[in-house]
Amino acid sequence: MPYSPMPLQLGTARLVLCQWTESDIDAHRVLVAERGGGMPSVEDNRRMIDDQRNASSLTGIALLPVIRRDGGDFIGYCGLTVGRASIDEPEIAYELFRHVHGQGYATEAASAVLDAAIATGRNRLWSTVRPWNAPSFRVLEKLGFQRDHVSSDDRGELVWLARSLP
């Protein structure tokens, strides 16, 4: 692999990003349910997390749970994924519970992931955002991402943003 693996533990002043554990499954199910479309079963959610762990061992990048240092609660995930992009130029992705929106956690977690991506030796990251998601655009703009192009999938338009590294 031409890139160094991404660390599977990252820390910030308020957050810890670490590997998935069994205790994250129930909280992640609730996070997925917040999107609409119902609560995934424990088995389906465990499979999602197992798939993520397996992909990470192959790619050297990961989506990591985001845990608040104060309280130790799971508030979402953030990390790198192949997603709609590629292993050479992965996507930065994050999703946090609505009740923690507006507190700077997404920017803080994504900034730690951005630093980890730079350390892997990659030259560029992507992110895809639905046009209605103004808070995600603000996070990405703070991190230096710029709009690149628009595409569509079965759920509608996707705005692609890119960031050259470092």
C-alpha positions in Angstrom: 0.0 0.0 0.0 1.5 3.4 -1.0 0.0 5.1 2.0 0.6 4.9 5.7 -2.5 3.6 7.6 -4.7 6.1 9.4 -4.4 5.9 13.2 -7.4 4.2 14.7 -7.4 6.5 17.7 -7.5 10.2 17.5 -8.0 12.8 20.2 -9.0 16.4 20.4 -9.6 18.7 23.4 -13.2 17.5 23.8 -13.4 14.3 21.8 -11.9 10.8 21.3 -12.2 9.0 18.0 -11.5 5.3 18.4 -12.3 1.8 17.1 -15.9 0.5 17.2 -16.8 -1.5 20.2 -19.9 -3.7 21.0 -21.2 -0.9 23.2 -21.4 1.5 20.2 -24.0 -0.7 18.4 -27.1 0.5 20.2 -26.2 4.2 20.0 -25.3 3.8 16.4 -28.7 2.2 15.7 -30.4 5.3 17.2 -28.2 7.6 15.0 -29.1 5.6 11.9 -32.8 5.9 12.8 -32.5 9.7 13.1 -32.1 9.7 9.3 -35.6 8.4 8.9 -36.5 5.0 7.5 -36.7 3.2 10.8 -34.4 1.6 13.3 -32.0 -1.0 11.9 -32.0 -4.4 13.7 -29.1 -5.2 16.0 -27.9 -7.8 13.5 -28.0 -5.4 10.6 -26.2 -2.7 12.6 -23.6 -5.2 13.8 -23.1 -6.2 10.2 -22.6 -2.5 9.2 -20.0 -2.1 11.9 -18.3 -5.4 11.0 -18.2 -4.3 7.3 -16.6 -1.1 8.4 -14.0 -2.9 10.5 -13.2 -5.3 7.6 -12.9 -2.4 5.0 -10.6 -0.6 7.4 -8.2 -3.6 7.6 -8.1 -3.7 3.8 -7.8 0.1 3.1 -6.0 1.5 6.1 -8.7 4.2 6.6 -11.7 4.1 8.8 -14.9 5.7 10.0 -14.5 6.0 13.8 -17.0 6.5 16.6 -16.9 10.0 18.1 -17.0 9.9 22.0 -17.2 13.0 24.2 -14.4 13.1 26.8 -16.9 14.6 29.3 -19.4 11.8 29.9 -17.9 9.3 27.5 -21.0 9.2 25.4 -21.2 8.2 21.7 -22.3 11.2 19.6 -21.6 10.0 16.1 -18.8 9.0 13.8 -16.2 10.7 11.6 -13.5 9.4 9.4 -12.3 8.4 5.9 -14.1 6.1 3.6 -13.8 5.0 0.0 -17.5 5.9 -0.4 -18.1 7.4 -3.8 -14.4 8.3 -4.2 -11.3 6.1 -4.2 -8.7 4.6 -1.9 -6.2 7.2 -3.3 -8.6 10.1 -2.8 -11.0 9.0 -0.1 -14.1 10.8 1.3 -14.2 12.5 4.7 -17.5 11.7 6.3 -19.2 12.5 9.5 -22.6 12.1 11.1 -23.6 13.3 14.6 -26.7 13.1 16.7 -28.9 16.2 16.1 -28.9 17.1 19.8 -25.1 17.9 19.5 -25.3 19.9 16.3 -24.1 23.5 16.5 -21.5 22.9 19.2 -18.5 22.6 16.9 -18.0 18.8 17.4 -18.2 18.0 13.6 -15.5 20.6 12.8 -13.4 19.4 15.7 -13.6 15.7 14.8 -13.2 16.3 11.0 -10.2 18.5 11.7 -8.5 15.6 13.6 -9.4 13.3 10.7 -8.0 15.8 8.2 -4.7 15.8 10.1 -4.7 12.0 10.1 -5.4 11.9 6.3 -2.4 14.2 5.7 -0.2 11.9 7.8 -1.2 8.9 5.5 0.5 10.7 2.6 -2.6 11.3 0.5 -2.8 14.3 -1.8 -6.5 15.0 -1.9 -9.8 14.3 -0.1 -13.4 14.5 -1.3 -16.7 14.9 0.5 -20.2 14.6 -0.9 -23.1 16.6 0.6 -26.8 16.9 -0.3 -27.7 20.5 -1.3 -29.9 21.0 1.7 -27.2 20.3 4.2 -25.9 23.8 5.0 -24.3 22.8 8.3 -22.1 20.2 6.5 -21.1 22.8 3.9 -20.0 25.2 6.7 -17.9 22.5 8.4 -16.2 21.6 5.1 -15.6 25.2 4.2 -13.9 25.8 7.6 -11.6 22.9 6.7 -10.6 24.3 3.4 -12.8 22.2 1.1 -14.1 23.8 -2.1 -17.0 22.9 -4.3 -15.9 20.9 -7.3 -18.9 19.5 -9.2 -22.5 18.2 -8.8 -23.7 14.7 -9.7 -26.9 12.8 -9.0 -27.8 9.4 -7.6 -31.1 7.6 -6.8 -31.7 10.1 -3.9 -31.1 13.3 -5.9 -28.3 15.8 -6.3 -24.9 15.5 -4.6 -22.4 18.3 -4.3 -18.8 17.2 -4.4 -16.2 19.2 -2.5 -12.4 18.6 -2.6 -9.4 19.6 -0.5 -5.8 19.3 -1.6 -3.5 18.0 1.1 -1.6 19.1 3.1 
